[in-house]
Amino acid sequence: MPEESATPDLVELTRAAFAPTVSRDIDAIMSFYRPDAVWDLSTGGLGVFRGRAAIREFMEDWFGSYDRIGTDVEELVQLGSQVTCSVVTQTGRLAGSGGEVAVRYAVINVWVDGLIERSVNYTEIDEARAAAERLAEERG
C-alpha cells in the first residue's frame, strides 16, 4: 500500500481558498487562515490586516461594495518552502451600479500546517513572481 503524503497540496488548497468568493462565504474563506494570519494589501494602498477578525472585517466591507464578484485563478505555482504565487483576475459589478470592474493582481501565500500564515497582494505581477521566488529561497 503506498504511503500517503502528510504534506498538503498547496495548489489545491489555494484554489479551494478562492472558490468561496463567488458565494461570498466568508466563513469558508476564513477557514483557510491561521488565527494570527496577516493579509498585506499595502501595495494596493489598502493596508495590512492582522488576525482573522481584521481580515474578516475587511472582507465583509470589500464584498459589500459589490453586487456580484468573482475570481479567476489564471496561474498558480507552488515554489517550495510552503510558498505559493497566484495570478488572479477579480471581476464584479459595483453595488448599486451597472458598472463592471476587473482587476488583475498576484497573491503570495505562506502556508503553515495547511493554513495561510501570510498573504501579500501585488498589483505588479512580475514584482510578485520575483518576491515569491526570493521568499521561497529564503525560507528554504
N, CA, C and O atoms as CSV, one atom per row, in Angstrom:
chain,resi,resn,atom,element,x,y,z
A,1,MET,N,N,0.849,-1.183,0.000
A,1,MET,CA,C,0.000,0.000,0.000
A,1,MET,C,C,0.891,1.241,0.000
A,1,MET,O,O,1.789,1.338,0.836
A,2,PRO,N,N,0.668,2.208,-0.926
A,2,PRO,CA,C,1.511,3.397,-0.976
A,2,PRO,C,C,1.318,4.256,0.263
A,2,PRO,O,O,0.227,4.342,0.828
A,3,GLU,N,N,2.412,4.884,0.666
A,3,GLU,CA,C,2.366,5.765,1.823
A,3,GLU,C,C,1.769,7.101,1.399
A,3,GLU,O,O,2.157,7.655,0.371
A,4,GLU,N,N,0.829,7.623,2.184
A,4,GLU,CA,C,0.209,8.902,1.859
A,4,GLU,C,C,1.077,10.034,2.378
A,4,GLU,O,O,1.669,9.942,3.453
A,5,SER,N,N,1.144,11.100,1.596
A,5,SER,CA,C,1.930,12.268,1.965
A,5,SER,C,C,1.209,13.054,3.057
A,5,SER,O,O,-0.003,13.259,2.993
A,6,ALA,N,N,1.965,13.488,4.052
A,6,ALA,CA,C,1.406,14.331,5.112
A,6,ALA,C,C,1.438,15.798,4.699
A,6,ALA,O,O,0.852,16.647,5.371
A,7,THR,N,N,2.119,16.097,3.601
A,7,THR,CA,C,2.225,17.470,3.123
A,7,THR,C,C,0.991,17.819,2.307
A,7,THR,O,O,0.677,17.128,1.338
A,8,PRO,N,N,0.279,18.891,2.690
A,8,PRO,CA,C,-0.917,19.244,1.927
A,8,PRO,C,C,-0.551,19.733,0.531
A,8,PRO,O,O,0.520,20.304,0.325
A,9,ASP,N,N,-1.447,19.505,-0.423
A,9,ASP,CA,C,-1.268,20.002,-1.777
A,9,ASP,C,C,-1.652,21.480,-1.765
A,9,ASP,O,O,-2.834,21.823,-1.770
A,10,LEU,N,N,-0.651,22.342,-1.749
A,10,LEU,CA,C,-0.905,23.774,-1.601
A,10,LEU,C,C,-1.554,24.390,-2.833
A,10,LEU,O,O,-2.239,25.408,-2.726
A,11,VAL,N,N,-1.351,23.793,-3.989
A,11,VAL,CA,C,-2.027,24.285,-5.189
A,11,VAL,C,C,-3.526,24.070,-5.041
A,11,VAL,O,O,-4.318,24.975,-5.307
A,12,GLU,N,N,-3.911,22.883,-4.621
A,12,GLU,CA,C,-5.339,22.603,-4.426
A,12,GLU,C,C,-5.926,23.434,-3.289
A,12,GLU,O,O,-7.050,23.926,-3.394
A,13,LEU,N,N,-5.175,23.592,-2.210
A,13,LEU,CA,C,-5.661,24.423,-1.100
A,13,LEU,C,C,-5.866,25.870,-1.546
A,13,LEU,O,O,-6.849,26.506,-1.168
A,14,THR,N,N,-4.945,26.384,-2.344
A,14,THR,CA,C,-5.063,27.762,-2.821
A,14,THR,C,C,-6.300,27.916,-3.700
A,14,THR,O,O,-7.056,28.876,-3.548
A,15,ARG,N,N,-6.507,26.980,-4.613
A,15,ARG,CA,C,-7.717,27.035,-5.463
A,15,ARG,C,C,-8.980,26.975,-4.586
A,15,ARG,O,O,-9.940,27.712,-4.811
A,16,ALA,N,N,-8.960,26.101,-3.605
A,16,ALA,CA,C,-10.113,25.958,-2.714
A,16,ALA,C,C,-10.363,27.239,-1.915
A,16,ALA,O,O,-11.512,27.577,-1.632
A,17,ALA,N,N,-9.295,27.952,-1.551
A,17,ALA,CA,C,-9.444,29.191,-0.784
A,17,ALA,C,C,-10.104,30.299,-1.614
A,17,ALA,O,O,-10.814,31.142,-1.066
A,18,PHE,N,N,-9.875,30.301,-2.923
A,18,PHE,CA,C,-10.504,31.302,-3.796
A,18,PHE,C,C,-11.950,30.939,-4.141
A,18,PHE,O,O,-12.756,31.830,-4.410
A,19,ALA,N,N,-12.280,29.682,-4.138
A,19,ALA,CA,C,-13.590,29.212,-4.610
A,19,ALA,C,C,-14.789,29.873,-3.920
A,19,ALA,O,O,-15.751,30.208,-4.613
A,20,PRO,N,N,-14.789,30.081,-2.593
A,20,PRO,CA,C,-15.982,30.643,-1.939
A,20,PRO,C,C,-16.218,32.127,-2.214
A,20,PRO,O,O,-17.191,32.698,-1.721
A,21,THR,N,N,-15.342,32.757,-2.994
A,21,THR,CA,C,-15.522,34.179,-3.289
A,21,THR,C,C,-16.846,34.436,-3.989
A,21,THR,O,O,-17.556,35.383,-3.649
A,22,VAL,N,N,-17.183,33.604,-4.960
A,22,VAL,CA,C,-18.403,33.804,-5.743
A,22,VAL,C,C,-19.642,33.806,-4.851
A,22,VAL,O,O,-20.545,34.620,-5.046
A,23,SER,N,N,-19.691,32.910,-3.884
A,23,SER,CA,C,-20.845,32.835,-2.986
A,23,SER,C,C,-20.696,33.762,-1.779
A,23,SER,O,O,-21.598,33.857,-0.947
A,24,ARG,N,N,-19.563,34.439,-1.690
A,24,ARG,CA,C,-19.273,35.359,-0.574
A,24,ARG,C,C,-19.332,34.641,0.777
A,24,ARG,O,O,-19.763,35.214,1.778
A,25,ASP,N,N,-18.905,33.412,0.789
A,25,ASP,CA,C,-18.922,32.612,2.010
A,25,ASP,C,C,-17.668,32.935,2.822
A,25,ASP,O,O,-16.647,32.254,2.724
A,26,ILE,N,N,-17.772,33.965,3.606
A,26,ILE,CA,C,-16.612,34.447,4.364
A,26,ILE,C,C,-16.154,33.413,5.384
A,26,ILE,O,O,-14.954,33.279,5.624
A,27,ASP,N,N,-17.081,32.682,5.986
A,27,ASP,CA,C,-16.680,31.635,6.927
A,27,ASP,C,C,-15.789,30.604,6.227
A,27,ASP,O,O,-14.770,30.179,6.771
A,28,ALA,N,N,-16.182,30.212,5.027
A,28,ALA,CA,C,-15.382,29.236,4.271
A,28,ALA,C,C,-14.013,29.817,3.935
A,28,ALA,O,O,-12.999,29.130,4.060
A,29,ILE,N,N,-13.981,31.065,3.513
A,29,ILE,CA,C,-12.697,31.702,3.193
A,29,ILE,C,C,-11.828,31.770,4.438
A,29,ILE,O,O,-10.645,31.434,4.389
A,30,MET,N,N,-12.399,32.198,5.543
A,30,MET,CA,C,-11.625,32.370,6.771
A,30,MET,C,C,-11.084,31.047,7.296
A,30,MET,O,O,-10.094,31.035,8.027
A,31,SER,N,N,-11.712,29.941,6.938
A,31,SER,CA,C,-11.245,28.640,7.415
A,31,SER,C,C,-9.863,28.283,6.852
A,31,SER,O,O,-9.240,27.330,7.320
A,32,PHE,N,N,-9.381,29.024,5.869
A,32,PHE,CA,C,-8.058,28.787,5.297
A,32,PHE,C,C,-6.974,29.624,5.975
A,32,PHE,O,O,-5.793,29.459,5.669
A,33,TYR,N,N,-7.350,30.515,6.886
A,33,TYR,CA,C,-6.392,31.418,7.537
A,33,TYR,C,C,-6.097,30.988,8.972
A,33,TYR,O,O,-6.995,30.571,9.703
A,34,ARG,N,N,-4.846,31.094,9.359
A,34,ARG,CA,C,-4.459,30.877,10.753
A,34,ARG,C,C,-5.056,31.997,11.611
A,34,ARG,O,O,-5.319,33.083,11.094
A,35,PRO,N,N,-5.273,31.760,12.892
A,35,PRO,CA,C,-5.817,32.821,13.760
A,35,PRO,C,C,-4.944,34.085,13.764
A,35,PRO,O,O,-5.463,35.194,13.892
A,36,ASP,N,N,-3.631,33.920,13.624
A,36,ASP,CA,C,-2.705,35.058,13.663
A,36,ASP,C,C,-2.255,35.498,12.268
A,36,ASP,O,O,-1.223,36.156,12.127
A,37,ALA,N,N,-3.021,35.140,11.245
A,37,ALA,CA,C,-2.655,35.447,9.863
A,37,ALA,C,C,-2.516,36.948,9.637
A,37,ALA,O,O,-3.112,37.765,10.338
A,38,VAL,N,N,-1.708,37.280,8.635
A,38,VAL,CA,C,-1.524,38.664,8.202
A,38,VAL,C,C,-1.868,38.717,6.715
A,38,VAL,O,O,-1.398,37.896,5.929
A,39,TRP,N,N,-2.696,39.697,6.340
A,39,TRP,CA,C,-3.033,39.922,4.938
A,39,TRP,C,C,-2.554,41.316,4.577
A,39,TRP,O,O,-3.098,42.315,5.048
A,40,ASP,N,N,-1.534,41.372,3.740
A,40,ASP,CA,C,-0.866,42.622,3.373
A,40,ASP,C,C,-1.370,43.088,2.009
A,40,ASP,O,O,-1.059,42.490,0.979
A,41,LEU,N,N,-2.141,44.150,2.022
A,41,LEU,CA,C,-2.662,44.757,0.801
A,41,LEU,C,C,-2.049,46.136,0.581
A,41,LEU,O,O,-2.610,46.967,-0.134
A,42,SER,N,N,-0.894,46.372,1.201
A,42,SER,CA,C,-0.291,47.704,1.178
A,42,SER,C,C,0.185,48.135,-0.206
A,42,SER,O,O,0.221,49.332,-0.489
A,43,THR,N,N,0.554,47.185,-1.083
A,43,THR,CA,C,0.994,47.608,-2.416
A,43,THR,C,C,-0.168,48.194,-3.218
A,43,THR,O,O,0.057,48.933,-4.176
A,44,GLY,N,N,-1.382,47.881,-2.845
A,44,GLY,CA,C,-2.561,48.475,-3.479
A,44,GLY,C,C,-3.118,49.638,-2.679
A,44,GLY,O,O,-4.162,50.189,-3.027
A,45,GLY,N,N,-2.423,50.018,-1.600
A,45,GLY,CA,C,-2.831,51.147,-0.790
A,45,GLY,C,C,-3.966,50.857,0.175
A,45,GLY,O,O,-4.604,51.785,0.674
A,46,LEU,N,N,-4.232,49.579,0.448
A,46,LEU,CA,C,-5.369,49.223,1.298
A,46,LEU,C,C,-4.988,48.842,2.719
A,46,LEU,O,O,-5.870,48.636,3.552
A,47,GLY,N,N,-3.701,48.743,3.018
A,47,GLY,CA,C,-3.274,48.483,4.378
A,47,GLY,C,C,-2.885,47.048,4.656
A,47,GLY,O,O,-2.829,46.208,3.758
A,48,VAL,N,N,-2.615,46.790,5.934
A,48,VAL,CA,C,-2.217,45.472,6.414
A,48,VAL,C,C,-3.210,45.074,7.496
A,48,VAL,O,O,-3.498,45.851,8.407
A,49,PHE,N,N,-3.730,43.856,7.388
A,49,PHE,CA,C,-4.740,43.366,8.319
A,49,PHE,C,C,-4.171,42.185,9.082
A,49,PHE,O,O,-3.709,41.212,8.485
A,50,ARG,N,N,-4.206,42.275,10.410
A,50,ARG,CA,C,-3.586,41.266,11.270
A,50,ARG,C,C,-4.657,40.529,12.068
A,50,ARG,O,O,-5.445,41.135,12.793
A,51,GLY,N,N,-4.665,39.212,11.917
A,51,GLY,CA,C,-5.608,38.374,12.645
A,51,GLY,C,C,-6.897,38.167,11.868
A,51,GLY,O,O,-7.279,38.977,11.023
A,52,ARG,N,N,-7.553,37.059,12.179
A,52,ARG,CA,C,-8.784,36.708,11.462
A,52,ARG,C,C,-9.867,37.771,11.569
A,52,ARG,O,O,-10.568,38.039,10.593
A,53,ALA,N,N,-10.011,38.378,12.738
A,53,ALA,CA,C,-11.084,39.371,12.914
A,53,ALA,C,C,-10.885,40.554,11.976
A,53,ALA,O,O,-11.840,41.009,11.346
A,54,ALA,N,N,-9.665,41.056,11.874
A,54,ALA,CA,C,-9.381,42.197,10.995
A,54,ALA,C,C,-9.536,41.807,9.531
A,54,ALA,O,O,-10.064,42.583,8.734
A,55,ILE,N,N,-9.082,40.615,9.175
A,55,ILE,CA,C,-9.210,40.147,7.789
A,55,ILE,C,C,-10.691,39.981,7.440
A,55,ILE,O,O,-11.126,40.390,6.364
A,56,ARG,N,N,-11.451,39.389,8.336
A,56,ARG,CA,C,-12.890,39.201,8.115
A,56,ARG,C,C,-13.586,40.553,7.924
A,56,ARG,O,O,-14.396,40.707,7.010
A,57,GLU,N,N,-13.278,41.518,8.768
A,57,GLU,CA,C,-13.924,42.829,8.677
A,57,GLU,C,C,-13.637,43.482,7.322
A,57,GLU,O,O,-14.538,44.030,6.687
A,58,PHE,N,N,-12.368,43.418,6.884
A,58,PHE,CA,C,-12.041,43.981,5.582
A,58,PHE,C,C,-12.816,43.253,4.485
A,58,PHE,O,O,-13.375,43.890,3.593
A,59,MET,N,N,-12.850,41.924,4.546
A,59,MET,CA,C,-13.517,41.130,3.525
A,59,MET,C,C,-15.016,41.447,3.460
A,59,MET,O,O,-15.581,41.558,2.372
A,60,GLU,N,N,-15.651,41.591,4.614
A,60,GLU,CA,C,-17.075,41.936,4.645
A,60,GLU,C,C,-17.314,43.286,3.979
A,60,GLU,O,O,-18.265,43.440,3.212
A,61,ASP,N,N,-16.457,44.264,4.267
A,61,ASP,CA,C,-16.573,45.586,3.639
A,61,ASP,C,C,-16.352,45.490,2.132
A,61,ASP,O,O,-17.086,46.092,1.348
A,62,TRP,N,N,-15.330,44.725,1.735
A,62,TRP,CA,C,-14.991,44.574,0.314
A,62,TRP,C,C,-16.163,43.936,-0.441
A,62,TRP,O,O,-16.599,44.457,-1.467
A,63,PHE,N,N,-16.664,42.824,0.061
A,63,PHE,CA,C,-17.781,42.142,-0.596
A,63,PHE,C,C,-19.020,43.028,-0.628
A,63,PHE,O,O,-19.789,42.992,-1.589
A,64,GLY,N,N,-19.214,43.825,0.423
A,64,GLY,CA,C,-20.375,44.707,0.495
A,64,GLY,C,C,-20.393,45.777,-0.581
A,64,GLY,O,O,-21.449,46.338,-0.874
A,65,SER,N,N,-19.251,46.070,-1.172
A,65,SER,CA,C,-19.204,47.098,-2.210
A,65,SER,C,C,-19.524,46.538,-3.597
A,65,SER,O,O,-19.479,47.267,-4.588
A,66,TYR,N,N,-19.847,45.248,-3.666
A,66,TYR,CA,C,-20.166,44.601,-4.940
A,66,TYR,C,C,-21.530,43.931,-4.903
A,66,TYR,O,O,-21.911,43.334,-3.896
A,67,ASP,N,N,-22.264,44.033,-6.012
A,67,ASP,CA,C,-23.484,43.243,-6.195
A,67,ASP,C,C,-23.123,41.833,-6.628
A,67,ASP,O,O,-23.807,40.872,-6.276
A,68,ARG,N,N,-22.051,41.714,-7.391
A,68,ARG,CA,C,-21.584,40.426,-7.884
A,68,ARG,C,C,-20.060,40.479,-7.910
A,68,ARG,O,O,-19.469,41.499,-8.264
A,69,ILE,N,N,-19.432,39.363,-7.530
A,69,ILE,CA,C,-17.976,39.321,-7.501
A,69,ILE,C,C,-17.519,37.903,-7.842
A,69,ILE,O,O,-18.199,36.927,-7.524
A,70,GLY,N,N,-16.385,37.807,-8.478
A,70,GLY,CA,C,-15.827,36.504,-8.806
A,70,GLY,C,C,-14.321,36.593,-9.000
A,70,GLY,O,O,-13.770,37.679,-9.176
A,71,THR,N,N,-13.673,35.458,-8.965
A,71,THR,CA,C,-12.232,35.415,-9.197
A,71,THR,C,C,-11.912,34.293,-10.173
A,71,THR,O,O,-12.543,33.236,-10.172
A,72,ASP,N,N,-10.924,34.553,-10.993
A,72,ASP,CA,C,-10.416,33.560,-11.923
A,72,ASP,C,C,-8.926,33.411,-11.648
A,72,ASP,O,O,-8.155,34.344,-11.870
A,73,VAL,N,N,-8.520,32.241,-11.167
A,73,VAL,CA,C,-7.104,31.978,-10.909
A,73,VAL,C,C,-6.478,31.580,-12.243
A,73,VAL,O,O,-6.707,30.482,-12.750
A,74,GLU,N,N,-5.688,32.486,-12.797
A,74,GLU,CA,C,-5.084,32.283,-14.117
A,74,GLU,C,C,-3.810,31.443,-14.055
A,74,GLU,O,O,-3.511,30.660,-14.956
A,75,GLU,N,N,-3.087,31.629,-12.984
A,75,GLU,CA,C,-1.782,30.979,-12.841
A,75,GLU,C,C,-1.582,30.693,-11.363
A,75,GLU,O,O,-1.934,31.507,-10.509
A,76,LEU,N,N,-1.012,29.528,-11.067
A,76,LEU,CA,C,-0.793,29.161,-9.673
A,76,LEU,C,C,0.387,28.216,-9.595
A,76,LEU,O,O,0.386,27.147,-10.205
A,77,VAL,N,N,1.404,28.624,-8.830
A,77,VAL,CA,C,2.585,27.778,-8.680
A,77,VAL,C,C,2.936,27.630,-7.209
A,77,VAL,O,O,2.770,28.550,-6.408
A,78,GLN,N,N,3.419,26.457,-6.884
A,78,GLN,CA,C,3.961,26.184,-5.560
A,78,GLN,C,C,5.470,26.239,-5.719
A,78,GLN,O,O,6.049,25.469,-6.485
A,79,LEU,N,N,6.102,27.149,-4.996
A,79,LEU,CA,C,7.518,27.408,-5.175
A,79,LEU,C,C,8.411,26.664,-4.198
A,79,LEU,O,O,9.634,26.792,-4.262
A,80,GLY,N,N,7.836,25.903,-3.312
A,80,GLY,CA,C,8.612,25.244,-2.273
A,80,GLY,C,C,8.600,26.079,-1.007
A,80,GLY,O,O,8.197,27.242,-1.019
A,81,SER,N,N,9.042,25.482,0.075
A,81,SER,CA,C,9.096,26.163,1.380
A,81,SER,C,C,7.741,26.719,1.790
A,81,SER,O,O,7.661,27.738,2.477
A,82,GLN,N,N,6.658,26.036,1.359
A,82,GLN,CA,C,5.291,26.401,1.731
A,82,GLN,C,C,4.854,27.762,1.174
A,82,GLN,O,O,4.038,28.453,1.786
A,83,VAL,N,N,5.395,28.140,0.023
A,83,VAL,CA,C,5.067,29.410,-0.629
A,83,VAL,C,C,4.346,29.133,-1.944
A,83,VAL,O,O,4.798,28.321,-2.751
A,84,THR,N,N,3.217,29.819,-2.152
A,84,THR,CA,C,2.527,29.762,-3.431
A,84,THR,C,C,2.413,31.169,-3.998
A,84,THR,O,O,2.409,32.156,-3.263
A,85,CYS,N,N,2.320,31.240,-5.313
A,85,CYS,CA,C,2.104,32.516,-6.000
A,85,CYS,C,C,0.990,32.310,-7.019
A,85,CYS,O,O,1.046,31.398,-7.844
A,86,SER,N,N,-0.008,33.158,-6.950
A,86,SER,CA,C,-1.176,33.069,-7.831
A,86,SER,C,C,-1.324,34.376,-8.594
A,86,SER,O,O,-1.055,35.453,-8.062
A,87,VAL,N,N,-1.752,34.271,-9.840
A,87,VAL,CA,C,-2.163,35.430,-10.621
A,87,VAL,C,C,-3.668,35.299,-10.796
A,87,VAL,O,O,-4.168,34.280,-11.271
A,88,VAL,N,N,-4.374,36.342,-10.407
A,88,VAL,CA,C,-5.829,36.288,-10.307
A,88,VAL,C,C,-6.446,37.496,-11.009
A,88,VAL,O,O,-5.904,38.601,-10.962
A,89,THR,N,N,-7.576,37.271,-11.653
A,89,THR,CA,C,-8.393,38.385,-12.129
A,89,THR,C,C,-9.692,38.362,-11.345
A,89,THR,O,O,-10.414,37.364,-11.330
A,90,GLN,N,N,-9.971,39.470,-10.700
A,90,GLN,CA,C,-11.226,39.621,-9.966
A,90,GLN,C,C,-12.151,40.492,-10.802
A,90,GLN,O,O,-11.757,41.553,-11.285
A,91,THR,N,N,-13.372,40.035,-10.964
A,91,THR,CA,C,-14.370,40.798,-11.710
A,91,THR,C,C,-15.589,41.005,-10.828
A,91,THR,O,O,-15.825,40.258,-9.879
A,92,GLY,N,N,-16.349,42.022,-11.156
A,92,GLY,CA,C,-17.557,42.238,-10.391
A,92,GLY,C,C,-18.349,43.421,-10.879
A,92,GLY,O,O,-17.919,44.169,-11.758
A,93,ARG,N,N,-19.525,43.576,-10.287
A,93,ARG,CA,C,-20.378,44.727,-10.553
A,93,ARG,C,C,-20.501,45.489,-9.238
A,93,ARG,O,O,-20.907,44.931,-8.219
A,94,LEU,N,N,-20.149,46.754,-9.276
A,94,LEU,CA,C,-20.210,47.577,-8.082
A,94,LEU,C,C,-21.638,47.713,-7.589
A,94,LEU,O,O,-22.570,47.796,-8.389
A,95,ALA,N,N,-21.813,47.736,-6.277
A,95,ALA,CA,C,-23.140,47.823,-5.670
A,95,ALA,C,C,-23.879,49.059,-6.163
A,95,ALA,O,O,-23.325,50.157,-6.189
A,96,GLY,N,N,-25.139,48.868,-6.555
A,96,GLY,CA,C,-25.973,49.987,-6.981
A,96,GLY,C,C,-25.573,50.595,-8.306
A,96,GLY,O,O,-25.972,51.717,-8.618
A,97,SER,N,N,-24.802,49.883,-9.081
A,97,SER,CA,C,-24.279,50.426,-10.335
A,97,SER,C,C,-24.357,49.361,-11.416
A,97,SER,O,O,-24.418,48.167,-11.123
A,98,GLY,N,N,-24.355,49.791,-12.632
A,98,GLY,CA,C,-24.262,48.855,-13.745
A,98,GLY,C,C,-22.820,48.656,-14.152
A,98,GLY,O,O,-22.523,47.894,-15.072
A,99,GLY,N,N,-21.914,49.353,-13.456
A,99,GLY,CA,C,-20.505,49.329,-13.825
A,99,GLY,C,C,-19.809,48.029,-13.478
A,99,GLY,O,O,-19.850,47.567,-12.338
A,100,GLU,N,N,-19.177,47.457,-14.467
A,100,GLU,CA,C,-18.371,46.249,-14.266
A,100,GLU,C,C,-16.925,46.668,-14.051
A,100,GLU,O,O,-16.429,47.590,-14.700
A,101,VAL,N,N,-16.258,45.981,-13.135
A,101,VAL,CA,C,-14.842,46.248,-12.891
A,101,VAL,C,C,-14.063,44.945,-12.979
A,101,VAL,O,O,-14.596,43.862,-12.736
A,102,ALA,N,N,-12.801,45.075,-13.330
A,102,ALA,CA,C,-11.894,43.929,-13.345
A,102,ALA,C,C,-10.528,44.410,-12.890
A,102,ALA,O,O,-10.063,45.479,-13.285
A,103,VAL,N,N,-9.904,43.611,-12.062
A,103,VAL,CA,C,-8.557,43.926,-11.599
A,103,VAL,C,C,-7.734,42.646,-11.629
A,103,VAL,O,O,-8.194,41.582,-11.216
A,104,ARG,N,N,-6.528,42.770,-12.117
A,104,ARG,CA,C,-5.609,41.622,-12.185
A,104,ARG,C,C,-4.499,41.873,-11.179
A,104,ARG,O,O,-3.905,42.950,-11.142
A,105,TYR,N,N,-4.228,40.863,-10.365
A,105,TYR,CA,C,-3.231,41.017,-9.316
A,105,TYR,C,C,-2.593,39.670,-9.020
A,105,TYR,O,O,-3.034,38.635,-9.518
A,106,ALA,N,N,-1.557,39.698,-8.208
A,106,ALA,CA,C,-0.894,38.464,-7.788
A,106,ALA,C,C,-0.958,38.366,-6.271
A,106,ALA,O,O,-0.981,39.371,-5.561
A,107,VAL,N,N,-0.988,37.128,-5.799
A,107,VAL,CA,C,-1.054,36.853,-4.364
A,107,VAL,C,C,0.048,35.861,-4.003
A,107,VAL,O,O,0.163,34.793,-4.604
A,108,ILE,N,N,0.846,36.230,-3.021
A,108,ILE,CA,C,1.817,35.292,-2.448
A,108,ILE,C,C,1.237,34.830,-1.126
A,108,ILE,O,O,0.888,35.646,-0.273
A,109,ASN,N,N,1.134,33.521,-0.956
A,109,ASN,CA,C,0.686,32.952,0.313
A,109,ASN,C,C,1.815,32.137,0.928
A,109,ASN,O,O,2.512,31.390,0.241
A,110,VAL,N,N,1.979,32.295,2.222
A,110,VAL,CA,C,2.873,31.448,3.010
A,110,VAL,C,C,1.965,30.574,3.864
A,110,VAL,O,O,1.124,31.067,4.616
A,111,TRP,N,N,2.152,29.284,3.733
A,111,TRP,CA,C,1.301,28.298,4.405
A,111,TRP,C,C,2.051,27.649,5.561
A,111,TRP,O,O,3.245,27.369,5.456
A,112,VAL,N,N,1.349,27.412,6.656
A,112,VAL,CA,C,1.887,26.675,7.798
A,112,VAL,C,C,0.818,25.683,8.227
A,112,VAL,O,O,-0.306,26.065,8.555
A,113,ASP,N,N,1.171,24.428,8.221
A,113,ASP,CA,C,0.242,23.368,8.625
A,113,ASP,C,C,-1.083,23.443,7.871
A,113,ASP,O,O,-2.147,23.231,8.452
A,114,GLY,N,N,-1.013,23.746,6.576
A,114,GLY,CA,C,-2.204,23.751,5.740
A,114,GLY,C,C,-3.071,24.985,5.850
A,114,GLY,O,O,-4.173,25.013,5.301
A,115,LEU,N,N,-2.598,26.015,6.553
A,115,LEU,CA,C,-3.341,27.265,6.689
A,115,LEU,C,C,-2.464,28.441,6.272
A,115,LEU,O,O,-1.239,28.379,6.374
A,116,ILE,N,N,-3.100,29.514,5.802
A,116,ILE,CA,C,-2.365,30.708,5.385
A,116,ILE,C,C,-1.886,31.462,6.610
A,116,ILE,O,O,-2.670,31.856,7.474
A,117,GLU,N,N,-0.570,31.653,6.660
A,117,GLU,CA,C,0.038,32.448,7.731
A,117,GLU,C,C,0.169,33.908,7.293
A,117,GLU,O,O,-0.047,34.830,8.079
A,118,ARG,N,N,0.525,34.093,6.037
A,118,ARG,CA,C,0.719,35.440,5.492
A,118,ARG,C,C,0.301,35.440,4.036
A,118,ARG,O,O,0.622,34.522,3.281
A,119,SER,N,N,-0.414,36.476,3.653
A,119,SER,CA,C,-0.845,36.663,2.281
A,119,SER,C,C,-0.481,38.088,1.879
A,119,SER,O,O,-0.791,39.042,2.593
A,120,VAL,N,N,0.181,38.224,0.728
A,120,VAL,CA,C,0.577,39.539,0.248
A,120,VAL,C,C,0.075,39.694,-1.182
A,120,VAL,O,O,0.380,38.875,-2.050
A,121,ASN,N,N,-0.690,40.744,-1.417
A,121,ASN,CA,C,-1.193,41.036,-2.759
A,121,ASN,C,C,-0.271,42.051,-3.439
A,121,ASN,O,O,0.239,42.974,-2.805
A,122,TYR,N,N,-0.076,41.859,-4.725
A,122,TYR,CA,C,0.744,42.759,-5.538
A,122,TYR,C,C,-0.050,43.190,-6.758
A,122,TYR,O,O,-0.743,42.381,-7.375
A,123,THR,N,N,0.053,44.455,-7.101
A,123,THR,CA,C,-0.565,44.941,-8.330
A,123,THR,C,C,0.361,44.709,-9.519
A,123,THR,O,O,-0.106,44.648,-10.656
A,124,GLU,N,N,1.654,44.580,-9.279
A,124,GLU,CA,C,2.631,44.308,-10.334
A,124,GLU,C,C,2.952,42.814,-10.327
A,124,GLU,O,O,3.585,42.315,-9.397
A,125,ILE,N,N,2.516,42.110,-11.359
A,125,ILE,CA,C,2.633,40.655,-11.415
A,125,ILE,C,C,4.090,40.198,-11.386
A,125,ILE,O,O,4.435,39.292,-10.627
A,126,ASP,N,N,4.945,40.807,-12.196
A,126,ASP,CA,C,6.351,40.388,-12.249
A,126,ASP,C,C,7.057,40.636,-10.918
A,126,ASP,O,O,7.915,39.853,-10.510
A,127,GLU,N,N,6.700,41.710,-10.253
A,127,GLU,CA,C,7.262,42.004,-8.925
A,127,GLU,C,C,6.873,40.899,-7.941
A,127,GLU,O,O,7.694,40.465,-7.133
A,128,ALA,N,N,5.632,40.453,-8.010
A,128,ALA,CA,C,5.156,39.384,-7.127
A,128,ALA,C,C,5.884,38.076,-7.400
A,128,ALA,O,O,6.295,37.384,-6.469
A,129,ARG,N,N,6.043,37.741,-8.669
A,129,ARG,CA,C,6.741,36.493,-9.013
A,129,ARG,C,C,8.163,36.500,-8.446
A,129,ARG,O,O,8.611,35.514,-7.861
A,130,ALA,N,N,8.863,37.620,-8.625
A,130,ALA,CA,C,10.241,37.724,-8.122
A,130,ALA,C,C,10.268,37.660,-6.595
A,130,ALA,O,O,11.135,37.005,-6.017
A,131,ALA,N,N,9.332,38.331,-5.948
A,131,ALA,CA,C,9.270,38.328,-4.483
A,131,ALA,C,C,8.971,36.925,-3.959
A,131,ALA,O,O,9.537,36.503,-2.950
A,132,ALA,N,N,8.085,36.204,-4.642
A,132,ALA,CA,C,7.733,34.842,-4.225
A,132,ALA,C,C,8.943,33.916,-4.347
A,132,ALA,O,O,9.196,33.100,-3.461
A,133,GLU,N,N,9.677,34.043,-5.429
A,133,GLU,CA,C,10.873,33.211,-5.613
A,133,GLU,C,C,11.911,33.501,-4.537
A,133,GLU,O,O,12.515,32.578,-3.990
A,134,ARG,N,N,12.125,34.796,-4.227
A,134,ARG,CA,C,13.072,35.165,-3.159
A,134,ARG,C,C,12.619,34.604,-1.819
A,134,ARG,O,O,13.424,34.054,-1.068
A,135,LEU,N,N,11.346,34.740,-1.521
A,135,LEU,CA,C,10.808,34.276,-0.244
A,135,LEU,C,C,10.970,32.759,-0.103
A,135,LEU,O,O,11.394,32.272,0.946
A,136,ALA,N,N,10.639,32.031,-1.138
A,136,ALA,CA,C,10.782,30.573,-1.089
A,136,ALA,C,C,12.242,30.183,-0.878
A,136,ALA,O,O,12.537,29.252,-0.129
A,137,GLU,N,N,13.143,30.885,-1.531
A,137,GLU,CA,C,14.579,30.597,-1.369
A,137,GLU,C,C,15.039,30.934,0.062
A,137,GLU,O,O,15.770,30.157,0.675
A,138,GLU,N,N,14.618,32.073,0.582
A,138,GLU,CA,C,14.991,32.487,1.942
A,138,GLU,C,C,14.476,31.483,2.984
A,138,GLU,O,O,15.168,31.181,3.956
A,139,ARG,N,N,13.260,30.973,2.773
A,139,ARG,CA,C,12.643,30.062,3.726
A,139,ARG,C,C,13.185,28.640,3.591
A,139,ARG,O,O,13.063,27.824,4.505
A,140,GLY,N,N,13.798,28.356,2.411
A,140,GLY,CA,C,14.280,27.001,2.123
A,140,GLY,C,C,15.403,26.613,2.971
A,140,GLY,O,O,15.916,25.501,2.846
